[in-house]
Amino acid sequence: MQHDLTINSITGTSPFDVYVCDITNTYCFFVSGITTSSFTFTVPTPLNGVEELLLKVVDSTGCEKFTYYSC
């Protein structure tokens, strides 16, 4: 079953790179480079169906922000 995630707002310096990672931050998959603060995407196949995820957003200055999701 596909999971969609929506980012409602991002703080930092645009553009942003968005990754979805397993809960241990061992396996991360690049989702997209974005310039807006709102974005919806489908979780990549290797992590689709996983109940716990980390969303990693990296801004243009290299700052990383992790957000925990429980599906």
N, CA, C and O atoms as a Tripos MOL2 file, in Angstrom:
@<TRIPOS>MOLECULE
protein
  284   283    71     0     0
PROTEIN
NO_CHARGES

@<TRIPOS>ATOM
      1 N           0.8300   -1.1830    0.0000 N.3       1 MET1
      2 CA          0.0000    0.0000    0.0000 C.3       1 MET1
      3 C           0.8740    1.2440    0.0000 C.2       1 MET1
      4 O           1.7940    1.3570    0.8100 O.2       1 MET1
      5 N           0.6010    2.1550   -0.8790 N.am      2 GLN2
      6 CA          1.3670    3.3970   -0.9760 C.3       2 GLN2
      7 C           1.0710    4.3260    0.1800 C.2       2 GLN2
      8 O          -0.0690    4.4450    0.6290 O.2       2 GLN2
      9 N           2.1230    4.9880    0.6570 N.am      3 HIS3
     10 CA          1.9670    6.0360    1.6590 C.3       3 HIS3
     11 C           2.3930    7.3530    1.0390 C.2       3 HIS3
     12 O           3.4480    7.4350    0.4100 O.2       3 HIS3
     13 N           1.5870    8.3730    1.2120 N.am      4 ASP4
     14 CA          1.9410    9.7160    0.7870 C.3       4 ASP4
     15 C           2.2410   10.5490    2.0220 C.2       4 ASP4
     16 O           1.5400   10.4580    3.0300 O.2       4 ASP4
     17 N           3.2820   11.3560    1.9380 N.am      5 LEU5
     18 CA          3.6210   12.2870    3.0030 C.3       5 LEU5
     19 C           3.5080   13.7000    2.4730 C.2       5 LEU5
     20 O           3.8300   13.9650    1.3150 O.2       5 LEU5
     21 N           3.0530   14.6070    3.3180 N.am      6 THR6
     22 CA          2.9600   16.0170    2.9510 C.3       6 THR6
     23 C           3.8010   16.8390    3.9090 C.2       6 THR6
     24 O           3.6730   16.7190    5.1280 O.2       6 THR6
     25 N           4.6480   17.6640    3.3560 N.am      7 ILE7
     26 CA          5.4050   18.6400    4.1270 C.3       7 ILE7
     27 C           4.6070   19.9280    4.0510 C.2       7 ILE7
     28 O           4.3740   20.4510    2.9610 O.2       7 ILE7
     29 N           4.1870   20.4420    5.1950 N.am      8 ASN8
     30 CA          3.3890   21.6620    5.2080 C.3       8 ASN8
     31 C           4.2290   22.9230    5.2800 C.2       8 ASN8
     32 O           3.8240   23.9690    4.7740 O.2       8 ASN8
     33 N           5.3860   22.8350    5.8990 N.am      9 SER9
     34 CA          6.2580   24.0060    5.9630 C.3       9 SER9
     35 C           7.6850   23.5590    6.2550 C.2       9 SER9
     36 O           7.9220   22.5550    6.9260 O.2       9 SER9
     37 N           8.6100   24.3230    5.7370 N.am     10 ILE10
     38 CA         10.0380   24.0660    5.9360 C.3      10 ILE10
     39 C          10.6960   25.3900    6.3020 C.2      10 ILE10
     40 O          10.4070   26.4280    5.7060 O.2      10 ILE10
     41 N          11.5760   25.3380    7.2810 N.am     11 THR11
     42 CA         12.3700   26.5220    7.5920 C.3      11 THR11
     43 C          13.8110   26.2420    7.1890 C.2      11 THR11
     44 O          14.2740   25.1030    7.2480 O.2      11 THR11
     45 N          14.4940   27.2660    6.7890 N.am     12 GLY12
     46 CA         15.8680   27.1420    6.3360 C.3      12 GLY12
     47 C          16.0580   27.9340    5.0680 C.2      12 GLY12
     48 O          15.2270   28.7630    4.6980 O.2      12 GLY12
     49 N          17.1720   27.6640    4.4060 N.am     13 THR13
     50 CA         17.5100   28.3860    3.1880 C.3      13 THR13
     51 C          17.2570   27.5000    1.9750 C.2      13 THR13
     52 O          17.8580   26.4350    1.8370 O.2      13 THR13
     53 N          16.3620   27.9490    1.0970 N.am     14 SER14
     54 CA         16.0060   27.2220   -0.1180 C.3      14 SER14
     55 C          17.1890   27.2110   -1.0830 C.2      14 SER14
     56 O          18.0010   28.1350   -1.0560 O.2      14 SER14
     57 N          17.3080   26.2020   -1.9260 N.am     15 PRO15
     58 CA         16.4700   25.0210   -2.1250 C.3      15 PRO15
     59 C          16.7530   23.9540   -1.0660 C.2      15 PRO15
     60 O          17.7470   24.0120   -0.3420 O.2      15 PRO15
     61 N          15.8320   22.9670   -1.0040 N.am     16 PHE16
     62 CA         15.9060   21.8870   -0.0320 C.3      16 PHE16
     63 C          15.9870   20.5520   -0.7480 C.2      16 PHE16
     64 O          15.3790   20.3710   -1.8030 O.2      16 PHE16
     65 N          16.7350   19.6180   -0.1790 N.am     17 ASP17
     66 CA         16.7390   18.2350   -0.6450 C.3      17 ASP17
     67 C          15.9700   17.4150    0.3770 C.2      17 ASP17
     68 O          16.1980   17.5310    1.5810 O.2      17 ASP17
     69 N          15.0570   16.5870   -0.1130 N.am     18 VAL18
     70 CA         14.1900   15.7940    0.7540 C.3      18 VAL18
     71 C          14.5550   14.3190    0.6010 C.2      18 VAL18
     72 O          14.6750   13.8060   -0.5110 O.2      18 VAL18
     73 N          14.7270   13.6480    1.7440 N.am     19 TYR19
     74 CA         15.0470   12.2230    1.7910 C.3      19 TYR19
     75 C          14.0680   11.5320    2.7260 C.2      19 TYR19
     76 O          13.5750   12.1410    3.6750 O.2      19 TYR19
     77 N          13.7860   10.2580    2.4600 N.am     20 VAL20
     78 CA         13.0380    9.4140    3.3760 C.3      20 VAL20
     79 C          13.9890    8.3140    3.8110 C.2      20 VAL20
     80 O          14.6330    7.6680    2.9830 O.2      20 VAL20
     81 N          14.0730    8.1030    5.1380 N.am     21 CYS21
     82 CA         15.0200    7.1400    5.6960 C.3      21 CYS21
     83 C          14.3000    6.1350    6.5880 C.2      21 CYS21
     84 O          13.2130    6.3980    7.1020 O.2      21 CYS21
     85 N          14.9360    4.9730    6.7570 N.am     22 ASP22
     86 CA         14.4300    4.0340    7.7500 C.3      22 ASP22
     87 C          14.6710    4.6310    9.1350 C.2      22 ASP22
     88 O          15.3950    5.6180    9.2680 O.2      22 ASP22
     89 N          14.0810    4.0500   10.1430 N.am     23 ILE23
     90 CA         14.1190    4.6170   11.4900 C.3      23 ILE23
     91 C          15.5340    4.6980   12.0580 C.2      23 ILE23
     92 O          15.7890    5.5020   12.9540 O.2      23 ILE23
     93 N          16.4530    3.8820   11.5550 N.am     24 THR24
     94 CA         17.8360    3.9090   12.0460 C.3      24 THR24
     95 C          18.7090    4.8980   11.2820 C.2      24 THR24
     96 O          19.8810    5.0810   11.6100 O.2      24 THR24
     97 N          18.1390    5.5350   10.2650 N.am     25 ASN25
     98 CA         18.8800    6.4640    9.3960 C.3      25 ASN25
     99 C          20.0140    5.7660    8.6600 C.2      25 ASN25
    100 O          21.0150    6.3910    8.3090 O.2      25 ASN25
    101 N          19.8520    4.4590    8.4270 N.am     26 THR26
    102 CA         20.8500    3.6820    7.6960 C.3      26 THR26
    103 C          20.5870    3.7360    6.2000 C.2      26 THR26
    104 O          21.5120    3.9040    5.4050 O.2      26 THR26
    105 N          19.3330    3.5930    5.8210 N.am     27 TYR27
    106 CA         18.9520    3.6020    4.4100 C.3      27 TYR27
    107 C          18.1190    4.8450    4.1290 C.2      27 TYR27
    108 O          17.0130    4.9960    4.6490 O.2      27 TYR27
    109 N          18.6620    5.7310    3.3010 N.am     28 CYS28
    110 CA         17.9600    6.9600    2.9320 C.3      28 CYS28
    111 C          17.7840    7.0070    1.4280 C.2      28 CYS28
    112 O          18.6820    6.6320    0.6740 O.2      28 CYS28
    113 N          16.6320    7.4630    0.9990 N.am     29 PHE29
    114 CA         16.3140    7.5420   -0.4180 C.3      29 PHE29
    115 C          15.9460    8.9770   -0.7630 C.2      29 PHE29
    116 O          15.0690    9.5770   -0.1430 O.2      29 PHE29
    117 N          16.6360    9.5150   -1.7660 N.am     30 PHE30
    118 CA         16.3710   10.8720   -2.2280 C.3      30 PHE30
    119 C          14.9880   10.9180   -2.8560 C.2      30 PHE30
    120 O          14.6470   10.0800   -3.6910 O.2      30 PHE30
    121 N          14.1910   11.9060   -2.4460 N.am     31 VAL31
    122 CA         12.8360   12.0630   -2.9760 C.3      31 VAL31
    123 C          12.8060   13.1620   -4.0180 C.2      31 VAL31
    124 O          12.3300   12.9560   -5.1340 O.2      31 VAL31
    125 N          13.3260   14.3590   -3.6470 N.am     32 SER32
    126 CA         13.2450   15.4840   -4.5730 C.3      32 SER32
    127 C          14.0350   16.6650   -4.0460 C.2      32 SER32
    128 O          14.3000   16.7810   -2.8490 O.2      32 SER32
    129 N          14.4010   17.5310   -4.9620 N.am     33 GLY33
    130 CA         14.9050   18.8440   -4.6060 C.3      33 GLY33
    131 C          13.7440   19.8080   -4.7700 C.2      33 GLY33
    132 O          13.0920   19.8220   -5.8130 O.2      33 GLY33
    133 N          13.4770   20.6210   -3.7410 N.am     34 ILE34
    134 CA         12.3160   21.5160   -3.8100 C.3      34 ILE34
    135 C          12.7040   22.9280   -3.4080 C.2      34 ILE34
    136 O          13.7040   23.1430   -2.7230 O.2      34 ILE34
    137 N          11.9080   23.8720   -3.8400 N.am     35 THR35
    138 CA         12.1270   25.2710   -3.4780 C.3      35 THR35
    139 C          10.9330   25.8550   -2.7370 C.2      35 THR35
    140 O          10.9900   26.9900   -2.2640 O.2      35 THR35
    141 N           9.8430   25.0810   -2.6320 N.am     36 THR36
    142 CA          8.6480   25.5630   -1.9460 C.3      36 THR36
    143 C           8.5900   24.9840   -0.5360 C.2      36 THR36
    144 O           9.3140   24.0410   -0.2150 O.2      36 THR36
    145 N           7.7280   25.5520    0.2990 N.am     37 SER37
    146 CA          7.6370   25.0590    1.6700 C.3      37 SER37
    147 C           6.5080   24.0490    1.8480 C.2      37 SER37
    148 O           6.3040   23.5540    2.9560 O.2      37 SER37
    149 N           5.7800   23.7350    0.7990 N.am     38 SER38
    150 CA          4.7200   22.7320    0.8550 C.3      38 SER38
    151 C           4.9360   21.7380   -0.2870 C.2      38 SER38
    152 O           5.1600   22.1290   -1.4330 O.2      38 SER38
    153 N           4.8650   20.4400    0.0460 N.am     39 PHE39
    154 CA          5.2270   19.4250   -0.9380 C.3      39 PHE39
    155 C           4.6220   18.0910   -0.5190 C.2      39 PHE39
    156 O           4.6970   17.7240    0.6540 O.2      39 PHE39
    157 N           4.0240   17.3610   -1.4590 N.am     40 THR40
    158 CA          3.4810   16.0270   -1.2010 C.3      40 THR40
    159 C           4.1840   15.0320   -2.1030 C.2      40 THR40
    160 O           4.4160   15.3010   -3.2820 O.2      40 THR40
    161 N           4.5260   13.8650   -1.5360 N.am     41 PHE41
    162 CA          5.2250   12.8450   -2.3200 C.3      41 PHE41
    163 C           4.8520   11.4590   -1.8050 C.2      41 PHE41
    164 O           4.3520   11.3050   -0.6900 O.2      41 PHE41
    165 N           5.1040   10.4560   -2.6400 N.am     42 THR42
    166 CA          4.8760    9.0570   -2.2900 C.3      42 THR42
    167 C           6.1710    8.4870   -1.7280 C.2      42 THR42
    168 O           7.2460    8.7060   -2.2860 O.2      42 THR42
    169 N           6.0680    7.7600   -0.6320 N.am     43 VAL43
    170 CA          7.2400    7.1320   -0.0210 C.3      43 VAL43
    171 C           7.8420    6.1570   -1.0310 C.2      43 VAL43
    172 O           7.1120    5.3700   -1.6320 O.2      43 VAL43
    173 N           9.1740    6.1980   -1.2280 N.am     44 PRO44
    174 CA          9.8180    5.2920   -2.1900 C.3      44 PRO44
    175 C           9.5460    3.8180   -1.8740 C.2      44 PRO44
    176 O           9.3890    3.4440   -0.7110 O.2      44 PRO44
    177 N           9.4920    3.0060   -2.8950 N.am     45 THR45
    178 CA          9.1360    1.5920   -2.8010 C.3      45 THR45
    179 C           9.8830    0.8240   -1.7080 C.2      45 THR45
    180 O           9.2410    0.0750   -0.9710 O.2      45 THR45
    181 N          11.2030    0.9690   -1.5630 N.am     46 PRO46
    182 CA         11.8720    0.1640   -0.5280 C.3      46 PRO46
    183 C          11.3390    0.4140    0.8860 C.2      46 PRO46
    184 O          11.4550   -0.4610    1.7450 O.2      46 PRO46
    185 N          10.7590    1.5870    1.1430 N.am     47 LEU47
    186 CA         10.2600    1.9040    2.4840 C.3      47 LEU47
    187 C           8.7410    1.9650    2.5450 C.2      47 LEU47
    188 O           8.1730    2.2220    3.6060 O.2      47 LEU47
    189 N           8.0830    1.7330    1.4220 N.am     48 ASN48
    190 CA          6.6270    1.7440    1.4150 C.3      48 ASN48
    191 C           6.1260    0.5750    2.2580 C.2      48 ASN48
    192 O           6.5800   -0.5530    2.0710 O.2      48 ASN48
    193 N           5.2240    0.8160    3.1570 N.am     49 GLY49
    194 CA          4.7180   -0.2210    4.0400 C.3      49 GLY49
    195 C           5.4230   -0.2730    5.3810 C.2      49 GLY49
    196 O           4.9640   -0.9620    6.2930 O.2      49 GLY49
    197 N           6.5390    0.4490    5.5200 N.am     50 VAL50
    198 CA          7.2400    0.5240    6.7960 C.3      50 VAL50
    199 C           6.4360    1.4430    7.7160 C.2      50 VAL50
    200 O           5.9440    2.4830    7.2790 O.2      50 VAL50
    201 N           6.3040    1.0660    8.9790 N.am     51 GLU51
    202 CA          5.4480    1.8300    9.8770 C.3      51 GLU51
    203 C           6.1250    3.0450   10.4970 C.2      51 GLU51
    204 O           5.4400    3.9860   10.8990 O.2      51 GLU51
    205 N           7.4640    3.0470   10.5840 N.am     52 GLU52
    206 CA          8.1850    4.1770   11.1560 C.3      52 GLU52
    207 C           9.2160    4.6780   10.1540 C.2      52 GLU52
    208 O           9.9800    3.8960    9.5880 O.2      52 GLU52
    209 N           9.2270    5.9800    9.9430 N.am     53 LEU53
    210 CA         10.1280    6.5990    8.9720 C.3      53 LEU53
    211 C          10.7540    7.8520    9.5510 C.2      53 LEU53
    212 O          10.2290    8.4590   10.4840 O.2      53 LEU53
    213 N          11.8890    8.2250    8.9770 N.am     54 LEU54
    214 CA         12.4760    9.5310    9.2330 C.3      54 LEU54
    215 C          12.4140   10.3250    7.9450 C.2      54 LEU54
    216 O          12.7650    9.8200    6.8780 O.2      54 LEU54
    217 N          11.9740   11.5480    8.0410 N.am     55 LEU55
    218 CA         12.0180   12.4770    6.9180 C.3      55 LEU55
    219 C          13.2130   13.3830    7.1690 C.2      55 LEU55
    220 O          13.2960   14.0360    8.2090 O.2      55 LEU55
    221 N          14.1300   13.4240    6.2240 N.am     56 LYS56
    222 CA         15.3200   14.2650    6.3550 C.3      56 LYS56
    223 C          15.2650   15.3600    5.3070 C.2      56 LYS56
    224 O          15.1340   15.0810    4.1150 O.2      56 LYS56
    225 N          15.3640   16.6100    5.7510 N.am     57 VAL57
    226 CA         15.3790   17.7550    4.8450 C.3      57 VAL57
    227 C          16.7070   18.4750    5.0440 C.2      57 VAL57
    228 O          17.0750   18.8300    6.1640 O.2      57 VAL57
    229 N          17.4230   18.6840    3.9370 N.am     58 VAL58
    230 CA         18.7130   19.3640    3.9790 C.3      58 VAL58
    231 C          18.5740   20.6680    3.2100 C.2      58 VAL58
    232 O          18.1830   20.6660    2.0430 O.2      58 VAL58
    233 N          18.8960   21.7990    3.8700 N.am     59 ASP59
    234 CA         18.7840   23.0730    3.1670 C.3      59 ASP59
    235 C          20.0860   23.3770    2.4250 C.2      59 ASP59
    236 O          21.0460   22.6100    2.5040 O.2      59 ASP59
    237 N          20.1140   24.4930    1.7080 N.am     60 SER60
    238 CA         21.2620   24.8090    0.8440 C.3      60 SER60
    239 C          22.5290   25.1340    1.6260 C.2      60 SER60
    240 O          23.6120   25.1800    1.0430 O.2      60 SER60
    241 N          22.4190   25.3620    2.9430 N.am     61 THR61
    242 CA         23.6090   25.6170    3.7590 C.3      61 THR61
    243 C          24.1220   24.3460    4.4130 C.2      61 THR61
    244 O          25.1180   24.3790    5.1350 O.2      61 THR61
    245 N          23.4440   23.2100    4.1650 N.am     62 GLY62
    246 CA         23.8690   21.9340    4.7110 C.3      62 GLY62
    247 C          23.2160   21.5730    6.0330 C.2      62 GLY62
    248 O          23.5160   20.5210    6.5980 O.2      62 GLY62
    249 N          22.3320   22.4190    6.5370 N.am     63 CYS63
    250 CA         21.6250   22.1080    7.7890 C.3      63 CYS63
    251 C          20.6310   20.9840    7.5320 C.2      63 CYS63
    252 O          19.8810   21.0100    6.5560 O.2      63 CYS63
    253 N          20.6370   19.9970    8.4210 N.am     64 GLU64
    254 CA         19.7430   18.8590    8.2970 C.3      64 GLU64
    255 C          18.6930   18.8910    9.4040 C.2      64 GLU64
    256 O          19.0000   19.1850   10.5600 O.2      64 GLU64
    257 N          17.4620   18.5880    9.0360 N.am     65 LYS65
    258 CA         16.3850   18.4740   10.0160 C.3      65 LYS65
    259 C          15.7220   17.1230    9.8150 C.2      65 LYS65
    260 O          15.3770   16.7470    8.6950 O.2      65 LYS65
    261 N          15.5470   16.3960   10.9150 N.am     66 PHE66
    262 CA         14.9170   15.0800   10.8860 C.3      66 PHE66
    263 C          13.5530   15.1730   11.5610 C.2      66 PHE66
    264 O          13.4040   15.8100   12.6040 O.2      66 PHE66
    265 N          12.5620   14.5280   10.9510 N.am     67 THR67
    266 CA         11.2330   14.4650   11.5280 C.3      67 THR67
    267 C          10.7980   12.9960   11.5310 C.2      67 THR67
    268 O          10.8800   12.3070   10.5130 O.2      67 THR67
    269 N          10.3380   12.5390   12.6810 N.am     68 TYR68
    270 CA          9.8850   11.1590   12.8530 C.3      68 TYR68
    271 C           8.4210   11.0380   12.4190 C.2      68 TYR68
    272 O           7.5870   11.8760   12.7620 O.2      68 TYR68
    273 N           8.1280    9.9830   11.6630 N.am     69 TYR69
    274 CA          6.7540    9.7030   11.2590 C.3      69 TYR69
    275 C           6.4130    8.2710   11.6260 C.2      69 TYR69
    276 O           7.2130    7.3550   11.4310 O.2      69 TYR69
    277 N           5.2180    8.0930   12.1590 N.am     70 SER70
    278 CA          4.6860    6.7760   12.4260 C.3      70 SER70
    279 C           3.4410    6.6340   11.5720 C.2      70 SER70
    280 O           2.4800    7.3850   11.7420 O.2      70 SER70
    281 N           3.4500    5.6770   10.6550 N.am     71 CYS71
    282 CA          2.3400    5.5090    9.7030 C.3      71 CYS71
    283 C           1.2920    4.5630   10.2460 C.2      71 CYS71
    284 O           0.2880    4.3050    9.5810 O.2      71 CYS71
@<TRIPOS>BOND
     1     1     2 1
     2     2     3 1
     3     3     4 2
     4     3     5 am
     5     5     6 1
     6     6     7 1
     7     7     8 2
     8     7     9 am
     9     9    10 1
    10    10    11 1
    11    11    12 2
    12    11    13 am
    13    13    14 1
    14    14    15 1
    15    15    16 2
    16    15    17 am
    17    17    18 1
    18    18    19 1
    19    19    20 2
    20    19    21 am
    21    21    22 1
    22    22    23 1
    23    23    24 2
    24    23    25 am
    25    25    26 1
    26    26    27 1
    27    27    28 2
    28    27    29 am
    29    29    30 1
    30    30    31 1
    31    31    32 2
    32    31    33 am
    33    33    34 1
    34    34    35 1
    35    35    36 2
    36    35    37 am
    37    37    38 1
    38    38    39 1
    39    39    40 2
    40    39    41 am
    41    41    42 1
    42    42    43 1
    43    43    44 2
    44    43    45 am
    45    45    46 1
    46    46    47 1
    47    47    48 2
    48    47    49 am
    49    49    50 1
    50    50    51 1
    51    51    52 2
    52    51    53 am
    53    53    54 1
    54    54    55 1
    55    55    56 2
    56    55    57 am
    57    57    58 1
    58    58    59 1
    59    59    60 2
    60    59    61 am
    61    61    62 1
    62    62    63 1
    63    63    64 2
    64    63    65 am
    65    65    66 1
    66    66    67 1
    67    67    68 2
    68    67    69 am
    69    69    70 1
    70    70    71 1
    71    71    72 2
    72    71    73 am
    73    73    74 1
    74    74    75 1
    75    75    76 2
    76    75    77 am
    77    77    78 1
    78    78    79 1
    79    79    80 2
    80    79    81 am
    81    81    82 1
    82    82    83 1
    83    83    84 2
    84    83    85 am
    85    85    86 1
    86    86    87 1
    87    87    88 2
    88    87    89 am
    89    89    90 1
    90    90    91 1
    91    91    92 2
    92    91    93 am
    93    93    94 1
    94    94    95 1
    95    95    96 2
    96    95    97 am
    97    97    98 1
    98    98    99 1
    99    99   100 2
   100    99   101 am
   101   101   102 1
   102   102   103 1
   103   103   104 2
   104   103   105 am
   105   105   106 1
   106   106   107 1
   107   107   108 2
   108   107   109 am
   109   109   110 1
   110   110   111 1
   111   111   112 2
   112   111   113 am
   113   113   114 1
   114   114   115 1
   115   115   116 2
   116   115   117 am
   117   117   118 1
   118   118   119 1
   119   119   120 2
   120   119   121 am
   121   121   122 1
   122   122   123 1
   123   123   124 2
   124   123   125 am
   125   125   126 1
   126   126   127 1
   127   127   128 2
   128   127   129 am
   129   129   130 1
   130   130   131 1
   131   131   132 2
   132   131   133 am
   133   133   134 1
   134   134   135 1
   135   135   136 2
   136   135   137 am
   137   137   138 1
   138   138   139 1
   139   139   140 2
   140   139   141 am
   141   141   142 1
   142   142   143 1
   143   143   144 2
   144   143   145 am
   145   145   146 1
   146   146   147 1
   147   147   148 2
   148   147   149 am
   149   149   150 1
   150   150   151 1
   151   151   152 2
   152   151   153 am
   153   153   154 1
   154   154   155 1
   155   155   156 2
   156   155   157 am
   157   157   158 1
   158   158   159 1
   159   159   160 2
   160   159   161 am
   161   161   162 1
   162   162   163 1
   163   163   164 2
   164   163   165 am
   165   165   166 1
   166   166   167 1
   167   167   168 2
   168   167   169 am
   169   169   170 1
   170   170   171 1
   171   171   172 2
   172   171   173 am
   173   173   174 1
   174   174   175 1
   175   175   176 2
   176   175   177 am
   177   177   178 1
   178   178   179 1
   179   179   180 2
   180   179   181 am
   181   181   182 1
   182   182   183 1
   183   183   184 2
   184   183   185 am
   185   185   186 1
   186   186   187 1
   187   187   188 2
   188   187   189 am
   189   189   190 1
   190   190   191 1
   191   191   192 2
   192   191   193 am
   193   193   194 1
   194   194   195 1
   195   195   196 2
   196   195   197 am
   197   197   198 1
   198   198   199 1
   199   199   200 2
   200   199   201 am
   201   201   202 1
   202   202   203 1
   203   203   204 2
   204   203   205 am
   205   205   206 1
   206   206   207 1
   207   207   208 2
   208   207   209 am
   209   209   210 1
   210   210   211 1
   211   211   212 2
   212   211   213 am
   213   213   214 1
   214   214   215 1
   215   215   216 2
   216   215   217 am
   217   217   218 1
   218   218   219 1
   219   219   220 2
   220   219   221 am
   221   221   222 1
   222   222   223 1
   223   223   224 2
   224   223   225 am
   225   225   226 1
   226   226   227 1
   227   227   228 2
   228   227   229 am
   229   229   230 1
   230   230   231 1
   231   231   232 2
   232   231   233 am
   233   233   234 1
   234   234   235 1
   235   235   236 2
   236   235   237 am
   237   237   238 1
   238   238   239 1
   239   239   240 2
   240   239   241 am
   241   241   242 1
   242   242   243 1
   243   243   244 2
   244   243   245 am
   245   245   246 1
   246   246   247 1
   247   247   248 2
   248   247   249 am
   249   249   250 1
   250   250   251 1
   251   251   252 2
   252   251   253 am
   253   253   254 1
   254   254   255 1
   255   255   256 2
   256   255   257 am
   257   257   258 1
   258   258   259 1
   259   259   260 2
   260   259   261 am
   261   261   262 1
   262   262   263 1
   263   263   264 2
   264   263   265 am
   265   265   266 1
   266   266   267 1
   267   267   268 2
   268   267   269 am
   269   269   270 1
   270   270   271 1
   271   271   272 2
   272   271   273 am
   273   273   274 1
   274   274   275 1
   275   275   276 2
   276   275   277 am
   277   277   278 1
   278   278   279 1
   279   279   280 2
   280   279   281 am
   281   281   282 1
   282   282   283 1
   283   283   284 2
@<TRIPOS>SUBSTRUCTURE
     1 MET1         2 RESIDUE 1 A MET
     2 GLN2         6 RESIDUE 1 A GLN
     3 HIS3        10 RESIDUE 1 A HIS
     4 ASP4        14 RESIDUE 1 A ASP
     5 LEU5        18 RESIDUE 1 A LEU
     6 THR6        22 RESIDUE 1 A THR
     7 ILE7        26 RESIDUE 1 A ILE
     8 ASN8        30 RESIDUE 1 A ASN
     9 SER9        34 RESIDUE 1 A SER
    10 ILE10       38 RESIDUE 1 A ILE
    11 THR11       42 RESIDUE 1 A THR
    12 GLY12       46 RESIDUE 1 A GLY
    13 THR13       50 RESIDUE 1 A THR
    14 SER14       54 RESIDUE 1 A SER
    15 PRO15       58 RESIDUE 1 A PRO
    16 PHE16       62 RESIDUE 1 A PHE
    17 ASP17       66 RESIDUE 1 A ASP
    18 VAL18       70 RESIDUE 1 A VAL
    19 TYR19       74 RESIDUE 1 A TYR
    20 VAL20       78 RESIDUE 1 A VAL
    21 CYS21       82 RESIDUE 1 A CYS
    22 ASP22       86 RESIDUE 1 A ASP
    23 ILE23       90 RESIDUE 1 A ILE
    24 THR24       94 RESIDUE 1 A THR
    25 ASN25       98 RESIDUE 1 A ASN
    26 THR26      102 RESIDUE 1 A THR
    27 TYR27      106 RESIDUE 1 A TYR
    28 CYS28      110 RESIDUE 1 A CYS
    29 PHE29      114 RESIDUE 1 A PHE
    30 PHE30      118 RESIDUE 1 A PHE
    31 VAL31      122 RESIDUE 1 A VAL
    32 SER32      126 RESIDUE 1 A SER
    33 GLY33      130 RESIDUE 1 A GLY
    34 ILE34      134 RESIDUE 1 A ILE
    35 THR35      138 RESIDUE 1 A THR
    36 THR36      142 RESIDUE 1 A THR
    37 SER37      146 RESIDUE 1 A SER
    38 SER38      150 RESIDUE 1 A SER
    39 PHE39      154 RESIDUE 1 A PHE
    40 THR40      158 RESIDUE 1 A THR
    41 PHE41      162 RESIDUE 1 A PHE
    42 THR42      166 RESIDUE 1 A THR
    43 VAL43      170 RESIDUE 1 A VAL
    44 PRO44      174 RESIDUE 1 A PRO
    45 THR45      178 RESIDUE 1 A THR
    46 PRO46      182 RESIDUE 1 A PRO
    47 LEU47      186 RESIDUE 1 A LEU
    48 ASN48      190 RESIDUE 1 A ASN
    49 GLY49      194 RESIDUE 1 A GLY
    50 VAL50      198 RESIDUE 1 A VAL
    51 GLU51      202 RESIDUE 1 A GLU
    52 GLU52      206 RESIDUE 1 A GLU
    53 LEU53      210 RESIDUE 1 A LEU
    54 LEU54      214 RESIDUE 1 A LEU
    55 LEU55      218 RESIDUE 1 A LEU
    56 LYS56      222 RESIDUE 1 A LYS
    57 VAL57      226 RESIDUE 1 A VAL
    58 VAL58      230 RESIDUE 1 A VAL
    59 ASP59      234 RESIDUE 1 A ASP
    60 SER60      238 RESIDUE 1 A SER
    61 THR61      242 RESIDUE 1 A THR
    62 GLY62      246 RESIDUE 1 A GLY
    63 CYS63      250 RESIDUE 1 A CYS
    64 GLU64      254 RESIDUE 1 A GLU
    65 LYS65      258 RESIDUE 1 A LYS
    66 PHE66      262 RESIDUE 1 A PHE
    67 THR67      266 RESIDUE 1 A THR
    68 TYR68      270 RESIDUE 1 A TYR
    69 TYR69      274 RESIDUE 1 A TYR
    70 SER70      278 RESIDUE 1 A SER
    71 CYS71      282 RESIDUE 1 A CYS
